[in-house]
Amino acid sequence: MSSGTTELAWFKSSYSGSEGDSCVEVSVAQQGVCVRDSKDVTRPAFTVGLEGWGRFVRFASER
């Protein structure tokens, strides 16, 4: 992941706990969807291609 992740608009998952635990943040970038742990933003984010992200969201919404 490039060093430009700090410039992205990050959004916390609506499924994250309200007590600050299990928090995942996502941001849509040109190369795909970036995912990071909101409790430790110094760790590198990873990027999922748009097609792969779409498959993940469809799978998760079926659960």
N, C-alpha and C positions, 0 to 999 in steps of 0.2 A: 504494500500500500504506500502511496506516495506521502510525502510530508505535508501535503495540502489538506489533510483530514481536519485540521483545526478550523479551516475556513468553511466547512460544510455546515448546513443547518440540520442539527441532530434532533430527533424526536424519540421520546421514550415510548416503549411498547405499551399499549393499553392493557396488556396482560401482566405487566410488572406489578409487583406487590406495592401497596400503598405505604408500607413501612420502610421502604428504601432498600429492600432486599430483592434479589433476583431481577435486577434491572438490566434491560437490554435497550440500546438505542440504535436507531437506523437513520440513514441519510441517503437520499438518492443522488448519485453522481453520474457523470457522463459514462463511465465504464461499468456501472451497475449499482447495486445497493450495498452500501457500506454498513457493517454491523460492528458494534463495540459494547464493552461492559461499562456501564455508566458509573460503576463504583470505582473503576480504575482506568480513567481515560488516558493515562500515560502508556498503557499497553497498546500495541498496534491493533488497529481495526482490520477486519478482513472484508473482501468484496465478493459478492455473489453476482454473477451475470443476471441480466434482467429476465431471461428465460428461466433460469434456475430459480430465481426468486418467485416468479409467477407460479411455478410448480409447487414450491414450498407453501406459499400462501393458500393455494387451492387445497393442498393436502391438509394443512392445519385447519382450514375452515370447515372441513368435513368432519372433524373430531368433535 
